[in-house]
């Protein structure tokens, strides 16, 4: 699927292709996510398996936004019929994690293009909602989600592992249909 990214200026339109990441691209996806999150939030420990695209791709869809051969952004999404990415979301939720855009490709609509693709795929798969969690300080991400029609879902706030809330996250929901 090829989508036109929202350009920074009208003359800067480019064709961005959103597709599944290939195994030979997983290391680049990992580098991009690390660079994106470090750029915004500083260096953090990302040693858990979910921060490795090869691990995520076994169970979830790892999408990339590419321009030519360059990967500009990525997002990981629940597969139809697969397990949720956040244990407190349910069967009707197409949830996602690790939306990231290369810091050098920001302000070009890459994240919005990826999110629109997630919404389209979720609708086609019959999900009722697209859900996600984001850090309380990720204000740019909050603005993006709200501009796309996501609403806060505070009943799902927090990161839960094994039924225990391990840290604060804000939940957002996009209602399909």
Secondary structure, DSSP 8 states (H G I E B T S, - for coil): -EEE---SSGGG--EEEEEE--GGGHHHHHHHHHHHHHHHH------SGGG-HHHHTTTSEEEEEEETTEEEEEEEE--TTS--SSTTS-TTEEEEEEEEE-GGGTTSSHHHHHHHHHHHHHHHHT-SEEEEEE-TT-HHHHHHHHHTT-EE-GGG-SEEETTEEEE--EEEEEE--
